[in-house]
Amino acid sequence: MPDIFDFLLMTTTKSSRLYSFVKSIFKGQGKEISDGAITIEMDVNPRFLVVRLYEDEDKDTVDVTINNVKMGIFREYTKQGYKYEFEQRYRKGIRNGRTSAEQFMEDTCTFYRDTIHLLKAYG
């Protein structure tokens, strides 16, 4: 007979598992505020990053915005031993340097490098 964990895995959608994973990444680095966004305090300018997640169940993706700027999308990715992929959004001038929010996303994906495949928007 399956236990409760097996039952939860069977009843949750693929996108719900993805959303839970992505939310856990950011919640571990900051705190959730009343509207569901996660604030992360930094030592650089801007001092606070406000992370918002938008789940698209039709596409099985989670969009990430930081301070109202779209950073990219997470999706499941089962190649090369990874579980997830983050596709960074291209911005004109990104090759010349990343914003603190973009660098934060890259650093976060690098920290989870055994789980997340980072698809950079530049070379």
Summary of the structure (lengths in Angstrom):
residues: 123
radius of gyration: 15.3
end to end distance: 50.2
largest distance: 56.4
contacts: 317
relative contact order: 0.15
helix: 33%
strand: 31%
